[in-house]
Structures are given as C-alpha cells and as structure tokens.
Amino acid sequence: MRIHKTLATLLLIFTTTALFGQEFIWDVRFSSQFDNREYNTTLTNSQTLFGARLTPQVGIGWGHNSLNIGTDIMADFGAPTLFTDPTLLLYYAYNSTKFDAYMGVFPRTKMQGDYSSLFFSRTTEFYDPNLDGFMLQYSGNKGYIEIGIDWCGLSHGAARERFMIFSSGGINGDLFFAGYNASIFHFAASEEVTGVVDNVLFYPYIGVNVTKFVPLDILNVQVGWVQGLHKDRTYESSFNMCEGVQIDLRAEKWGVGVENTLYLGEGQMPYNSMYGSGLYFGDPYYNTDSGIYNKLEVYWHPFKGELFDLKVSSRHHYDGYVWGCQQLLTLNININKRSFKNRVKYEKE
C-alpha cells in the first residue's frame, strides 16, 4: 500500500508540474510468457513458468532529461495470490540522438547490448526485470557501447553486498561485424553461508553477415572466445580459469527462423552447487562438464517491433549427454506518449 500511495502522490506532482511548462510523459509495458521446460539433465530442473508482468510509468521531461517513477507488477499464474509485491521504479534518464544515461531503479529493457545467455538467461530477464544503479550508452552509425552497474544486494543484517559491472559493445560493417560482452560480479554470501566470490566473464566475438548475398531476411555466423575467471576468496588464492569457444548461426525468412548456439569448453559455473542462482545469472547449461553444450531454436516471429512483439519458439538443449526441450511463447506490448501521438496523427491523416 505504501508504494501505491507514493505513486499516487508523485503522479499528482507530475501532473501539476506539467501544467507549468514541463512535458508530462508516460509509458506502459506488458509482458507475458509461457515457458515449458522438459529437461533430462541434472544441470537444471524441468518446470513450466507461466506469468505476466505490467509496468506503468509516468514522468516529467525537459529537453533531453526526464525524471520517472513507476511500478512493476508480476502475476505468476497458479500462485496462491494474484500478484507478488510490486517493485518501485524510480530513475533519472538522459536521452539524445547518440548518448543515453540512466540512474536509479530502471527497467532491464533499457539495456542495448546483445548479451549471450551465458550472462543473462531468459529466467533472469523475466523474473529480475530491473536494474539498481546506473548505465551509460553511446550509439553511432556503425556500432554502440554500454556500461553499467547493477547493485544486486545491500549489506544489512546477515546479508552482504552484491554488485555486477556489465558492458557490451559492437561495430558493424557491410559484411563483417565484431563485439563483446563482459561482466564482473562481486558476490558476498552471508554470515550463514561464508564466501566472497569474484565472477568475471569476457566474451569477444567476430562474425559475418551474408544476408545481402542470399534470398533470406537474415543469415549470419559469429564465433567468439569465452573466458571465465572465478575465485572464491574464502577457499582459493588464485583464479579458476574456465575457457571455451562459442559459435552462433542464425537464418530467417518471413519471420520463420533457426538459431543454433554451440559452446565447446569448460563449465563456467564452478561454484553452482554452493551458491546457485544467487551467483550465476546465465543459463545453467553452460555448467556442463562434458565439454559441449548445444542449443537449437526453431521459431516463428510473426510480429516484431517496440509496440507489439510476438514470438513462438521450440528450443532443444544438449548437455553432452542427453537432449532436453523447451516450448516458448512470449508477448510484449509497449505503448507510450510518443507512440500514442504518432498513432493518433496517422489515423487523422
């Protein structure tokens, strides 16, 4: 109730301020997913995740600047109560043609980087949808770069602080492209579970986009090196180095596509049995000890866009021992003042 009263008060302030010359802005995002996992591996559990999320926001805008407040409401279908506790969004944003900056508690959807699922799994993206910290971005004609920090845990009581520094960048040419993903996660467990872990991941890659030479909408291949540096300071004096190679292939025509990710190398989650998802945000399949992980996805993406996005997928995972499958349906709807005004203008014309 405290969050709802705060939102109502600030909405009144924003509305009043807008009457005195500032721009009143608003944004509403709806996301829903059906994720049925039929795995045959010990790396992760089989389960069905089905839920929806609503994220309304309002704000004051002046020039390239804005102050925003909102709430994030989650419904896990089948849960005893309709909604989980709402999360407060509260952040400053600077948005220009090339530079963007965010400070506060803001949606993860503001991230521009194309991160491998080794860094952020679909579960993380849907069930941990917000970042607490700041993020800086630059976008040019040929590429982009972003860097940010997500403060994941506050030191209080038995808990200890946790934070992640993340970055991604890319450059695109007419035929070739290159980029990287990187993260540094400082994880201090608690008084009950001792351990201070440094988890570092670096993934540079290069690729070739041959779409213009074939009768397809998308055809590209990328190859990258995965370098993991892991150390539990309580038990180790040096870093545990885990290395691998990742190869990605994507082909698409008329919204129907195939995407394959092949990882060859060492497991990248050496302390998973002790710290689990509190330490690792990526796909658990990357922890296989077989030296191979392959993910094959066949999808239909009939609607793409910021306003309305619908995708149906069938994923097949191989951990070096057995195959598992996953069926996915995702829906994202985003409306805001800008899109609403453009729609009204289009209908009048």
C-alpha positions as CSV (number, residue, x, y, z in Angstrom):
1,M,0.0,0.0,0.0
2,R,2.9,2.3,0.7
3,I,4.1,2.1,-2.9
4,H,0.6,2.8,-4.3
5,K,0.3,5.9,-2.1
6,T,3.7,7.1,-3.2
7,L,2.8,6.6,-6.8
8,A,-0.5,8.5,-6.4
9,T,1.2,11.5,-4.7
10,L,4.0,11.7,-7.3
11,L,1.5,11.3,-10.1
12,L,-0.3,14.4,-8.8
13,I,3.0,16.3,-8.5
14,F,4.0,15.3,-12.1
15,T,0.6,16.3,-13.5
16,T,0.7,19.7,-11.7
17,T,4.3,20.3,-12.8
18,A,3.3,19.5,-16.4
19,L,0.7,22.3,-16.3
20,F,3.6,24.8,-15.6
21,G,5.5,24.2,-18.8
22,Q,7.2,20.8,-18.4
23,E,6.4,17.8,-20.5
24,F,4.3,15.0,-18.9
25,I,5.4,11.6,-20.2
26,W,4.1,8.1,-19.7
27,D,4.9,4.6,-20.7
28,V,3.1,1.2,-20.1
29,R,4.7,-2.1,-20.9
30,F,3.0,-5.5,-20.7
31,S,5.0,-8.8,-20.9
32,S,3.8,-12.4,-20.8
33,Q,5.5,-15.7,-21.3
34,F,4.7,-19.4,-21.4
35,D,7.9,-21.4,-20.9
36,N,7.5,-25.1,-20.7
37,R,10.8,-26.9,-19.9
38,E,11.1,-30.6,-20.3
39,Y,14.8,-31.2,-19.5
40,N,16.5,-34.5,-18.8
41,T,19.6,-33.0,-17.2
42,T,20.9,-32.6,-13.7
43,L,22.0,-29.1,-14.5
44,T,18.6,-27.5,-14.1
45,N,15.0,-28.5,-13.3
46,S,12.1,-29.3,-15.6
47,Q,9.2,-26.9,-14.9
48,T,6.6,-24.7,-16.5
49,L,6.9,-20.9,-16.0
50,F,3.7,-19.0,-16.9
51,G,3.1,-15.5,-15.9
52,A,2.5,-11.8,-16.9
53,R,4.0,-8.5,-15.9
54,L,2.7,-4.9,-16.1
55,T,5.0,-1.9,-15.8
56,P,3.3,1.5,-15.9
57,Q,5.5,4.6,-15.6
58,V,5.0,8.4,-15.6
59,G,7.5,11.2,-15.6
60,I,8.5,14.8,-16.1
61,G,10.5,15.6,-19.2
62,W,12.6,18.7,-20.1
63,G,14.9,18.8,-23.1
64,H,16.8,15.5,-23.1
65,N,16.2,14.9,-19.4
66,S,13.4,13.2,-17.5
67,L,12.5,12.0,-14.0
68,N,10.5,8.8,-14.0
69,I,8.5,6.8,-11.4
70,G,6.5,3.6,-11.9
71,T,5.8,0.2,-10.5
72,D,6.4,-3.3,-11.7
73,I,3.6,-5.8,-11.0
74,M,4.1,-9.5,-11.5
75,A,1.4,-12.2,-11.7
76,D,2.7,-15.8,-11.6
77,F,-0.2,-17.9,-12.9
78,G,-1.3,-20.5,-10.4
79,A,0.3,-18.8,-7.4
80,P,-1.7,-18.6,-4.2
81,T,-2.2,-14.8,-4.6
82,L,-2.8,-12.9,-7.8
83,F,0.2,-10.5,-7.6
84,T,3.6,-10.6,-6.0
85,D,4.7,-7.5,-4.1
86,P,5.1,-4.7,-6.6
87,T,8.5,-3.2,-7.2
88,L,9.1,0.6,-7.3
89,L,10.8,2.1,-10.3
90,L,12.5,5.5,-9.7
91,Y,15.1,6.9,-12.1
92,Y,16.6,9.8,-14.0
93,A,17.2,9.5,-17.7
94,Y,19.1,11.5,-20.3
95,N,18.2,10.5,-23.9
96,S,19.7,12.1,-27.0
97,T,20.5,11.0,-30.5
98,K,23.7,9.3,-29.6
99,F,24.0,9.3,-25.8
100,D,21.8,7.8,-23.2
101,A,22.2,7.6,-19.4
102,Y,20.1,6.1,-16.6
103,M,20.4,6.4,-12.8
104,G,18.2,4.8,-10.2
105,V,15.9,1.8,-10.4
106,F,15.1,1.3,-14.1
107,P,13.9,-1.5,-16.4
108,R,16.3,-4.0,-17.8
109,T,14.7,-3.4,-21.2
110,K,16.8,-0.2,-21.4
111,M,19.9,-2.3,-22.0
112,Q,21.0,-2.1,-25.6
113,G,23.6,-4.9,-25.6
114,D,23.0,-8.3,-27.3
115,Y,24.2,-10.5,-24.4
116,S,24.8,-14.2,-24.7
117,S,22.6,-16.3,-22.4
118,L,25.8,-17.2,-20.5
119,F,25.4,-13.7,-19.0
120,F,21.7,-13.4,-18.6
121,S,19.2,-16.2,-19.0
122,R,15.6,-15.8,-20.0
123,T,14.6,-16.5,-16.4
124,T,16.8,-13.7,-15.2
125,E,15.4,-11.3,-17.8
126,F,11.7,-12.1,-16.9
127,Y,11.9,-12.5,-13.2
128,D,14.6,-9.9,-12.4
129,P,13.5,-7.2,-14.9
130,N,15.0,-4.1,-13.3
131,L,18.5,-2.7,-12.6
132,D,19.5,-0.8,-9.5
133,G,22.4,1.5,-10.3
134,F,23.3,3.4,-13.4
135,M,24.1,2.8,-17.1
136,L,25.7,4.8,-19.9
137,Q,25.3,4.2,-23.6
138,Y,26.6,5.5,-26.9
139,S,25.1,4.7,-30.3
140,G,26.7,5.6,-33.6
141,N,26.0,4.8,-37.2
142,K,28.2,1.7,-37.1
143,G,28.1,0.5,-33.6
144,Y,27.4,1.0,-29.9
145,I,28.8,0.6,-26.4
146,E,27.3,0.5,-23.0
147,I,28.5,0.1,-19.4
148,G,26.6,-0.1,-16.2
149,I,26.4,-1.3,-12.7
150,D,23.6,-3.3,-11.1
151,W,23.6,-3.2,-7.2
152,C,22.0,-6.6,-6.6
153,G,22.3,-6.8,-2.8
154,L,22.5,-4.4,0.1
155,S,24.7,-5.2,3.1
156,H,22.3,-5.5,6.0
157,G,21.8,-8.0,8.8
158,A,23.3,-11.3,7.8
159,A,23.3,-10.4,4.1
160,R,26.3,-9.0,2.4
161,E,26.7,-6.7,-0.6
162,R,26.5,-8.0,-4.2
163,F,27.0,-5.9,-7.4
164,M,27.7,-6.5,-11.1
165,I,29.5,-4.3,-13.5
166,F,28.5,-5.2,-17.1
167,S,29.4,-3.9,-20.5
168,S,28.7,-4.7,-24.2
169,G,29.8,-3.2,-27.4
170,G,29.6,-3.8,-31.1
171,I,30.7,-2.5,-34.5
172,N,29.0,-3.3,-37.8
173,G,30.5,-3.2,-41.3
174,D,29.0,-4.0,-44.7
175,L,30.0,-7.7,-44.4
176,F,31.8,-8.3,-41.1
177,F,30.9,-7.3,-37.5
178,A,32.6,-7.6,-34.1
179,G,31.7,-7.1,-30.5
180,Y,32.0,-8.2,-26.9
181,N,30.1,-9.0,-23.7
182,A,31.7,-8.6,-20.3
183,S,30.8,-8.7,-16.6
184,I,32.4,-8.6,-13.2
185,F,30.2,-9.8,-10.4
186,H,31.3,-9.3,-6.8
187,F,29.3,-11.7,-4.6
188,A,29.5,-11.8,-0.8
189,A,27.2,-14.5,0.5
190,S,26.1,-14.1,4.1
191,E,27.1,-14.8,7.7
192,E,25.4,-18.2,7.4
193,V,27.0,-19.1,4.1
194,T,30.6,-17.9,4.1
195,G,32.2,-16.9,0.9
196,V,33.2,-13.9,-1.2
197,V,33.3,-14.8,-4.9
198,D,34.6,-12.8,-7.9
199,N,33.0,-14.0,-11.1
200,V,34.4,-12.5,-14.3
201,L,33.2,-13.2,-17.8
202,F,34.6,-11.9,-21.1
203,Y,33.2,-12.9,-24.5
204,P,34.7,-11.1,-27.6
205,Y,33.4,-12.3,-31.0
206,I,33.6,-11.6,-34.7
207,G,31.1,-12.5,-37.4
208,V,30.0,-12.3,-40.9
209,N,26.6,-11.2,-42.2
210,V,25.9,-12.6,-45.7
211,T,22.2,-11.7,-45.8
212,K,22.6,-9.5,-48.9
213,F,24.1,-12.4,-50.9
214,V,21.2,-14.9,-50.3
215,P,17.4,-14.9,-50.6
216,L,16.9,-14.7,-46.8
217,D,16.0,-11.9,-44.4
218,I,18.8,-12.9,-42.0
219,L,21.8,-15.1,-42.4
220,N,24.8,-14.6,-40.2
221,V,27.5,-16.5,-38.3
222,Q,29.6,-15.4,-35.3
223,V,32.5,-17.0,-33.4
224,G,33.7,-15.9,-30.0
225,W,36.1,-16.8,-27.2
226,V,34.6,-17.3,-23.7
227,Q,37.0,-16.5,-20.9
228,G,35.8,-17.1,-17.3
229,L,37.8,-16.1,-14.2
230,H,36.3,-17.4,-11.0
231,K,37.6,-17.2,-7.4
232,D,36.1,-17.9,-4.0
233,R,38.3,-15.9,-1.8
234,T,37.4,-18.0,1.3
235,Y,38.9,-21.2,-0.2
236,E,41.1,-20.2,-3.1
237,S,44.1,-17.9,-3.5
238,S,44.1,-17.7,-7.3
239,F,41.5,-17.5,-10.1
240,N,39.9,-20.6,-11.5
241,M,40.2,-20.1,-15.3
242,C,37.5,-21.6,-17.5
243,E,37.7,-21.3,-21.3
244,G,35.6,-22.1,-24.3
245,V,34.6,-21.3,-27.8
246,Q,31.0,-20.3,-28.9
247,I,29.7,-20.4,-32.4
248,D,26.3,-18.9,-33.3
249,L,24.3,-19.4,-36.5
250,R,21.1,-17.6,-37.4
251,A,18.9,-17.8,-40.5
252,E,15.4,-16.3,-41.0
253,K,12.9,-15.9,-43.8
254,W,9.4,-14.4,-43.5
255,G,9.5,-14.5,-39.7
256,V,10.4,-18.2,-39.6
257,G,14.0,-18.9,-38.4
258,V,16.6,-21.2,-37.0
259,E,19.2,-20.2,-34.4
260,N,21.9,-22.5,-33.2
261,T,24.4,-21.9,-30.4
262,L,27.3,-24.3,-29.9
263,Y,29.6,-23.9,-26.8
264,L,32.8,-26.0,-26.6
265,G,34.8,-25.7,-23.5
266,E,34.8,-25.9,-19.7
267,G,31.8,-25.4,-17.4
268,Q,31.5,-21.7,-16.5
269,M,29.8,-22.1,-13.1
270,P,32.2,-23.9,-10.8
271,Y,30.5,-22.8,-7.5
272,N,26.9,-23.5,-8.7
273,S,26.4,-26.3,-6.1
274,M,27.2,-23.9,-3.2
275,Y,25.7,-20.5,-4.4
276,G,23.4,-21.4,-7.3
277,S,21.3,-18.7,-9.0
278,G,22.4,-16.1,-6.4
279,L,25.8,-16.0,-8.0
280,Y,25.0,-17.1,-11.6
281,F,22.5,-15.2,-13.8
282,G,23.2,-17.2,-17.0
283,D,21.8,-20.4,-18.5
284,P,22.7,-23.4,-16.2
285,Y,23.5,-25.5,-19.3
286,Y,26.8,-23.6,-19.5
287,N,27.9,-25.5,-16.4
288,T,28.1,-28.9,-18.2
289,D,31.2,-30.9,-17.6
290,S,31.0,-32.7,-20.9
291,G,32.8,-30.0,-22.8
292,I,29.8,-29.4,-25.1
293,Y,26.5,-27.5,-25.0
294,N,24.3,-27.1,-28.0
295,K,21.1,-25.1,-28.2
296,L,18.9,-25.3,-31.3
297,E,15.9,-23.0,-31.6
298,V,13.3,-23.1,-34.3
299,Y,10.9,-20.1,-34.1
300,W,8.1,-18.1,-35.7
301,H,8.3,-14.4,-35.1
302,P,5.2,-13.0,-36.9
303,F,5.2,-9.7,-35.2
304,K,8.3,-7.7,-34.4
305,G,8.5,-4.2,-33.0
306,E,8.6,-2.0,-30.0
307,L,4.8,-1.6,-29.9
308,F,3.8,-5.3,-30.3
309,D,6.1,-8.3,-30.4
310,L,5.0,-12.0,-30.5
311,K,7.3,-15.0,-30.8
312,V,6.8,-18.7,-30.7
313,S,9.8,-21.0,-30.2
314,S,10.8,-24.6,-29.8
315,R,14.3,-25.0,-28.2
316,H,16.3,-28.1,-27.9
317,H,19.3,-28.4,-25.5
318,Y,22.1,-30.9,-25.5
319,D,24.4,-31.0,-22.5
320,G,26.8,-33.6,-24.0
321,Y,24.8,-36.5,-22.5
322,V,21.1,-36.1,-23.2
323,W,18.7,-33.9,-25.1
324,G,16.0,-31.7,-23.5
325,C,13.3,-29.5,-25.0
326,Q,11.6,-26.2,-24.2
327,Q,8.5,-24.6,-25.7
328,L,8.2,-20.8,-25.5
329,L,5.6,-18.2,-26.3
330,T,6.4,-14.6,-25.5
331,L,4.3,-11.5,-25.9
332,N,5.5,-7.9,-25.3
333,I,3.3,-4.8,-25.7
334,N,4.7,-1.3,-25.1
335,I,2.7,1.9,-25.5
336,N,3.8,5.4,-24.5
337,K,3.1,9.0,-25.2
338,R,5.2,9.2,-28.3
339,S,3.7,6.0,-29.9
340,F,0.2,7.1,-29.0
341,K,0.6,10.6,-30.5
342,N,2.1,9.0,-33.7
343,R,-0.9,6.6,-33.9
344,V,-3.4,9.4,-33.5
345,K,-1.6,11.5,-36.1
346,Y,-1.6,8.6,-38.5
347,E,-5.3,7.9,-38.1
348,K,-6.1,11.6,-38.7
349,E,-4.1,11.7,-41.9
